[in-house]
Amino acid sequence: QVQLVESGGGLVQPGGSLRLSCAASGNVASIYYMAWYRQAPGKQRELVAYITSSGNTIYADSVKGRFTISRDNAKNTVLLQTNSLKPEDTAVYYCNAQIATPRIIDYWGKGTLVTVSS
């Protein structure tokens, strides 16, 4: 059984920062990619940032230069540093990872709410 657990969400003023964390636990043999998605009210879930096992990254255009994704392979964690937050960044942020147990399966966390408001 594998679980992804996110933390770090909350209420922040425009221009502020938050650091989101996601930890994988359970029968983890290896983790391929890890990613953060978000879903705002009334909108579809969208990719925010993605990182491969070797550290290559992809970002949504809307967050480039403001968000940074990183991972600690020894701790099976992925971080999302969010800076210069805007009201339009308000959403539930979900962690996603492709994990071998050894079966290769996509796992999702339950999400953490980020609210950007004054």
Backbone as ProteinMPNN parsed JSONL, in Angstrom:
{"seq_chain_A": "QVQLVESGGGLVQPGGSLRLSCAASGNVASIYYMAWYRQAPGKQRELVAYITSSGNTIYADSVKGRFTISRDNAKNTVLLQTNSLKPEDTAVYYCNAQIATPRIIDYWGKGTLVTVSS", "coords_chain_A": {"N_chain_A": [[0.848, -1.186, 0.0], [0.64, 2.134, -0.957], [0.989, 5.517, -0.07], [0.428, 8.967, -0.715], [1.066, 11.94, 0.837], [0.171, 15.21, 1.266], [1.272, 18.44, 2.445], [1.386, 21.762, 3.884], [-0.247, 23.688, 2.747], [-2.45, 26.618, 2.889], [-3.655, 29.851, 4.006], [-2.674, 32.772, 2.384], [-1.377, 36.043, 1.748], [-1.607, 38.024, -1.273], [1.362, 38.041, -3.197], [2.798, 36.691, -1.34], [4.401, 33.662, 0.005], [4.476, 30.073, -0.068], [5.431, 26.816, 0.985], [4.952, 23.749, -0.332], [4.698, 20.322, 0.495], [5.19, 16.864, -0.238], [4.988, 13.563, 0.666], [5.886, 10.243, -0.016], [4.857, 7.107, 1.122], [5.048, 3.719, 2.352], [5.056, 0.673, 0.463], [7.334, 1.342, -1.383], [9.237, 0.9, -4.138], [10.619, 2.183, -6.199], [10.571, 5.537, -7.487], [9.362, 7.187, -10.251], [8.488, 9.739, -12.136], [7.53, 12.767, -10.398], [4.954, 15.013, -9.504], [3.088, 18.117, -9.353], [-0.265, 19.051, -9.364], [-3.08, 21.211, -9.823], [-6.377, 22.273, -8.882], [-8.762, 24.578, -9.406], [-11.789, 26.104, -8.14], [-14.548, 25.131, -10.07], [-13.017, 24.645, -12.303], [-10.921, 22.664, -14.51], [-8.601, 20.114, -13.486], [-5.159, 20.918, -13.529], [-1.782, 20.633, -14.753], [0.891, 21.724, -12.774], [3.668, 21.576, -12.137], [6.435, 19.398, -12.854], [8.696, 16.743, -12.241], [11.409, 14.71, -13.104], [13.022, 11.546, -12.258], [15.691, 12.059, -12.553], [15.85, 14.73, -12.243], [15.015, 16.544, -14.168], [12.835, 19.169, -15.179], [9.498, 20.476, -15.701], [7.334, 23.196, -16.202], [4.15, 24.792, -15.817], [3.162, 27.484, -17.915], [2.006, 29.584, -16.539], [3.155, 29.619, -14.034], [5.86, 29.757, -14.25], [9.031, 30.937, -13.249], [8.079, 31.712, -10.808], [7.353, 29.525, -9.233], [9.004, 26.645, -7.86], [9.961, 23.359, -8.319], [11.168, 20.538, -6.549], [12.948, 17.587, -5.5], [13.572, 15.015, -3.073], [15.159, 12.24, -3.317], [16.05, 10.314, -1.535], [14.351, 10.577, 0.6], [11.928, 10.197, -0.523], [10.294, 12.368, -1.251], [8.632, 15.289, -2.568], [8.866, 18.716, -3.251], [7.217, 21.889, -3.504], [7.979, 25.035, -4.017], [6.383, 27.989, -3.697], [6.235, 31.212, -4.835], [5.609, 34.789, -4.89], [2.783, 34.768, -4.942], [-0.465, 34.765, -6.445], [-3.941, 35.782, -6.547], [-5.207, 34.14, -8.43], [-3.841, 31.786, -8.169], [-5.098, 30.361, -6.281], [-6.304, 27.298, -5.228], [-6.913, 23.735, -4.928], [-4.14, 21.832, -4.337], [-2.582, 19.054, -5.708], [-0.587, 16.187, -5.21], [1.191, 14.031, -7.345], [2.453, 10.923, -8.44], [4.48, 8.542, -10.136], [4.909, 5.317, -9.296], [6.828, 2.462, -8.505], [6.094, -0.721, -7.221], [6.587, -3.633, -6.928], [4.913, -3.165, -9.181], [4.019, -0.74, -11.604], [2.398, 2.167, -10.943], [0.231, 4.987, -11.092], [-0.085, 7.313, -8.548], [-2.1, 9.363, -6.372], [-2.278, 12.137, -4.144], [-4.449, 13.413, -1.494], [-4.757, 16.097, -1.581], [-4.045, 19.592, -0.902], [-5.164, 22.664, 0.322], [-4.655, 25.815, -1.093], [-5.011, 29.151, -0.518], [-5.119, 32.316, -1.786], [-5.388, 35.443, -0.776], [-6.339, 38.758, 0.204]], "CA_chain_A": [[0.0, 0.0, 0.0], [1.408, 3.372, -1.067], [0.236, 6.753, 0.171], [1.048, 10.273, -0.917], [0.455, 12.864, 1.785], [0.608, 16.591, 1.058], [1.162, 19.383, 3.559], [1.942, 23.081, 3.605], [-1.207, 24.65, 2.221], [-2.967, 27.576, 3.849], [-4.079, 31.17, 3.539], [-1.537, 33.679, 2.24], [-1.714, 37.268, 1.041], [-0.961, 38.171, -2.586], [2.78, 38.342, -3.089], [3.419, 35.831, -0.339], [4.99, 32.391, -0.387], [4.188, 28.85, 0.663], [6.165, 25.644, 0.526], [4.16, 22.536, -0.27], [5.503, 19.112, 0.59], [4.467, 15.621, -0.465], [5.822, 12.42, 1.018], [5.393, 8.923, -0.375], [5.163, 6.098, 2.13], [4.54, 2.388, 2.045], [5.903, -0.258, -0.27], [7.888, 2.081, -2.518], [10.487, 0.344, -4.664], [11.261, 3.318, -6.847], [9.643, 6.57, -7.951], [9.774, 7.747, -11.534], [8.248, 11.174, -12.065], [6.666, 13.32, -9.358], [4.359, 16.221, -10.072], [2.027, 18.843, -8.652], [-1.389, 19.525, -10.141], [-4.005, 22.012, -9.028], [-7.74, 22.405, -9.392], [-9.487, 25.709, -8.859], [-13.24, 25.88, -8.178], [-15.178, 25.251, -11.371], [-12.063, 24.459, -13.39], [-10.319, 21.34, -14.615], [-7.29, 19.936, -12.87], [-4.102, 21.248, -14.471], [-0.409, 20.389, -14.32], [1.629, 22.898, -12.319], [5.103, 21.326, -12.297], [6.74, 17.99, -13.02], [10.13, 16.514, -12.118], [11.771, 13.312, -13.335], [13.93, 10.98, -11.258], [17.016, 12.648, -12.752], [15.796, 16.149, -11.91], [14.507, 17.406, -15.233], [11.58, 19.785, -14.745], [8.59, 21.162, -16.617], [6.418, 24.075, -15.478], [3.1, 25.491, -16.538], [3.574, 28.855, -18.238], [1.45, 30.513, -15.554], [3.927, 29.622, -12.778], [7.297, 29.856, -14.533], [9.703, 32.058, -12.597], [7.524, 31.937, -9.465], [7.306, 28.245, -8.513], [10.139, 25.751, -8.064], [9.75, 21.99, -7.858], [12.394, 19.809, -6.237], [12.649, 16.304, -4.855], [14.602, 14.347, -2.282], [14.931, 10.835, -3.64], [16.317, 9.493, -0.346], [13.2, 10.681, 1.501], [10.701, 9.996, -1.308], [9.475, 13.565, -1.13], [8.692, 16.332, -3.584], [8.508, 20.016, -2.713], [6.851, 22.939, -4.439], [8.139, 26.359, -3.441], [5.544, 28.92, -4.438], [6.538, 32.598, -4.501], [4.84, 35.82, -5.609], [1.471, 34.16, -5.171], [-1.539, 35.611, -6.965], [-5.268, 35.215, -6.245], [-5.529, 33.077, -9.386], [-3.171, 30.547, -7.758], [-5.965, 29.686, -5.326], [-6.732, 25.993, -5.733], [-6.432, 22.558, -4.205], [-2.929, 21.331, -4.977], [-2.479, 17.604, -5.572], [0.67, 15.524, -5.527], [1.04, 12.878, -8.223], [3.738, 10.264, -8.649], [4.477, 7.219, -10.744], [5.681, 4.564, -8.316], [6.943, 1.016, -8.704], [5.938, -1.402, -5.931], [7.174, -3.204, -8.191], [3.99, -2.738, -10.24], [4.108, 0.702, -11.836], [1.06, 2.731, -10.818], [0.119, 6.413, -10.78], [-0.75, 7.579, -7.276], [-2.493, 10.739, -6.099], [-2.599, 12.523, -2.787], [-5.81, 13.919, -1.307], [-4.746, 17.522, -1.877], [-3.904, 20.599, 0.143], [-5.789, 23.889, -0.182], [-3.919, 27.075, -1.072], [-5.899, 30.295, -0.739], [-4.371, 33.574, -1.88], [-6.395, 36.483, -0.603], [-6.017, 39.803, 1.166]], "C_chain_A": [[0.887, 1.241, 0.0], [0.49, 4.547, -0.797], [1.09, 7.96, -0.175], [0.323, 11.249, -0.003], [1.058, 14.25, 1.59], [0.478, 17.396, 2.342], [1.686, 20.735, 3.098], [0.979, 24.098, 3.042], [-1.682, 25.609, 3.305], [-3.403, 28.856, 3.178], [-2.864, 32.094, 3.509], [-1.985, 34.905, 1.46], [-1.048, 37.288, -0.335], [0.475, 38.65, -2.425], [3.526, 37.468, -2.113], [3.927, 34.522, -0.904], [4.47, 31.257, 0.497], [5.091, 27.758, 0.121], [5.302, 24.414, 0.752], [5.086, 21.333, -0.276], [4.613, 17.896, 0.36], [5.421, 14.473, -0.188], [5.135, 11.126, 0.611], [5.811, 7.929, 0.69], [4.551, 4.775, 1.729], [5.551, 1.582, 1.266], [6.446, 0.378, -1.548], [9.207, 1.456, -2.943], [11.289, 1.453, -5.349], [10.184, 4.28, -7.347], [10.187, 7.152, -9.243], [9.494, 9.239, -11.49], [7.44, 11.507, -10.827], [6.157, 14.656, -9.886], [3.374, 16.849, -9.105], [0.994, 19.294, -9.688], [-2.202, 20.441, -9.236], [-5.358, 22.069, -9.71], [-8.433, 23.537, -8.661], [-10.979, 25.434, -8.956], [-13.796, 26.101, -9.587], [-14.263, 25.044, -12.556], [-11.515, 23.039, -13.386], [-8.971, 21.307, -13.896], [-6.212, 20.198, -13.92], [-2.73, 20.957, -13.874], [0.238, 21.714, -13.926], [3.125, 22.722, -12.586], [5.353, 19.827, -12.213], [8.25, 17.83, -12.897], [10.412, 15.028, -12.291], [12.72, 12.832, -12.232], [15.336, 11.566, -11.372], [17.031, 14.16, -12.55], [15.379, 17.079, -13.024], [13.112, 17.907, -14.861], [10.804, 20.401, -15.904], [7.646, 21.986, -15.755], [5.314, 24.571, -16.393], [3.548, 26.925, -16.782], [3.148, 29.843, -17.155], [2.264, 30.597, -14.267], [5.426, 29.74, -13.004], [7.888, 31.105, -13.905], [9.193, 32.337, -11.202], [7.543, 30.669, -8.611], [8.552, 27.434, -8.845], [9.819, 24.382, -7.489], [11.098, 21.34, -7.604], [12.012, 18.5, -5.556], [13.86, 15.798, -4.092], [14.366, 12.859, -2.461], [15.159, 9.927, -2.423], [15.124, 9.469, 0.602], [11.869, 10.474, 0.789], [9.746, 11.179, -1.174], [9.66, 14.491, -2.326], [8.19, 17.628, -2.948], [8.081, 20.948, -3.837], [6.971, 24.266, -3.687], [7.361, 27.339, -4.307], [5.818, 30.335, -3.937], [5.669, 33.543, -5.324], [3.436, 35.326, -5.937], [0.437, 35.2, -5.572], [-2.885, 34.994, -6.591], [-5.636, 34.064, -7.196], [-4.768, 31.777, -9.126], [-4.003, 29.773, -6.744], [-6.521, 28.402, -5.922], [-6.386, 24.921, -4.702], [-5.255, 22.003, -5.001], [-2.764, 19.848, -4.654], [-1.083, 17.132, -5.973], [0.363, 14.281, -6.364], [2.406, 12.242, -8.431], [3.528, 8.915, -9.316], [5.458, 6.369, -9.939], [5.675, 3.087, -8.654], [6.931, 0.327, -7.354], [6.209, -2.897, -5.924], [6.208, -2.886, -9.324], [4.058, -1.227, -10.376], [2.7, 1.281, -11.895], [1.175, 4.228, -10.556], [-0.663, 6.579, -9.48], [-1.04, 9.072, -7.131], [-2.651, 10.95, -4.603], [-4.004, 13.08, -2.715], [-5.898, 15.423, -1.505], [-4.577, 18.396, -0.654], [-4.358, 21.937, -0.438], [-4.852, 25.077, -0.001], [-4.89, 28.191, -1.413], [-5.063, 31.566, -0.701], [-5.379, 34.711, -1.863], [-5.919, 37.511, 0.417], [-7.16, 39.97, 2.162]], "O_chain_A": [[1.772, 1.385, 0.844], [-0.656, 4.567, -1.248], [2.302, 7.974, 0.04], [-0.9, 11.369, -0.065], [2.265, 14.451, 1.723], [-0.326, 17.07, 3.215], [2.342, 20.844, 2.062], [1.344, 25.262, 2.871], [-1.365, 25.442, 4.483], [-3.507, 28.939, 1.955], [-2.119, 32.186, 4.484], [-2.87, 34.817, 0.609], [-0.025, 36.632, -0.534], [0.766, 39.541, -1.627], [4.755, 37.498, -2.062], [3.896, 34.29, -2.112], [4.081, 31.465, 1.646], [5.469, 27.771, -1.051], [4.963, 24.079, 1.887], [6.113, 21.318, -0.953], [3.435, 17.897, 0.718], [6.521, 14.416, -0.736], [3.945, 10.939, 0.863], [6.966, 7.902, 1.113], [3.658, 4.711, 0.884], [6.758, 1.784, 1.396], [6.063, -0.002, -2.654], [10.182, 1.481, -2.192], [12.483, 1.623, -5.1], [9.043, 3.888, -7.594], [11.345, 7.563, -9.31], [10.243, 9.957, -10.828], [6.751, 10.652, -10.271], [6.857, 15.345, -10.629], [2.892, 16.209, -8.17], [1.336, 19.839, -10.737], [-2.023, 20.438, -8.018], [-5.476, 21.936, -10.928], [-8.663, 23.468, -7.454], [-11.399, 24.614, -9.772], [-13.543, 27.131, -10.211], [-14.676, 25.242, -13.698], [-11.628, 22.311, -12.4], [-8.304, 22.328, -13.728], [-6.332, 19.757, -15.062], [-2.537, 21.024, -12.66], [0.144, 22.702, -14.655], [3.77, 23.589, -13.177], [4.593, 19.086, -11.589], [9.007, 18.67, -13.383], [9.736, 14.188, -11.698], [13.158, 13.614, -11.388], [16.088, 11.571, -10.397], [18.076, 14.8, -12.667], [15.39, 18.297, -12.842], [12.307, 17.165, -14.298], [11.366, 20.789, -16.928], [7.206, 21.532, -14.699], [5.518, 24.749, -17.594], [4.237, 27.513, -15.949], [3.847, 30.821, -16.887], [2.094, 31.535, -13.489], [6.188, 29.814, -12.04], [7.324, 32.194, -14.011], [9.801, 33.12, -10.472], [7.73, 30.742, -7.396], [9.088, 27.514, -9.95], [9.453, 24.257, -6.32], [12.054, 21.559, -8.347], [10.883, 18.336, -5.094], [15.006, 16.108, -4.419], [13.479, 12.283, -1.832], [14.521, 8.88, -2.305], [14.901, 8.491, 1.315], [10.808, 10.562, 1.407], [8.539, 11.002, -1.004], [10.692, 14.48, -2.997], [7.211, 17.628, -2.202], [8.526, 20.812, -4.977], [6.151, 24.572, -2.822], [7.642, 27.499, -5.495], [5.653, 30.62, -2.751], [5.072, 33.147, -6.324], [2.966, 35.452, -7.068], [0.455, 36.341, -5.112], [-2.956, 33.79, -6.342], [-6.31, 33.118, -6.788], [-5.021, 30.772, -9.79], [-3.653, 28.649, -6.384], [-7.135, 28.417, -6.989], [-5.664, 25.172, -3.737], [-5.373, 21.738, -6.197], [-2.801, 19.44, -3.493], [-0.492, 17.614, -6.939], [-0.613, 13.575, -6.11], [3.404, 12.945, -8.583], [2.525, 8.239, -9.087], [6.657, 6.644, -9.896], [4.648, 2.529, -9.041], [7.658, 0.723, -6.442], [6.046, -3.449, -4.835], [6.645, -2.375, -10.355], [4.146, -0.514, -9.377], [1.91, 0.937, -12.775], [2.101, 4.681, -9.884], [-1.765, 6.05, -9.334], [-0.337, 9.921, -7.68], [-3.101, 10.059, -3.883], [-4.681, 13.211, -3.734], [-6.997, 15.972, -1.588], [-4.91, 18.012, 0.467], [-3.983, 22.297, -1.554], [-4.327, 25.317, 1.086], [-5.518, 28.176, -2.471], [-4.388, 31.854, 0.288], [-6.127, 34.912, -2.82], [-5.199, 37.187, 1.362], [-7.08, 40.809, 3.06]]}, "name": "protein", "num_of_chains": 1, "seq": "QVQLVESGGGLVQPGGSLRLSCAASGNVASIYYMAWYRQAPGKQRELVAYITSSGNTIYADSVKGRFTISRDNAKNTVLLQTNSLKPEDTAVYYCNAQIATPRIIDYWGKGTLVTVSS"}
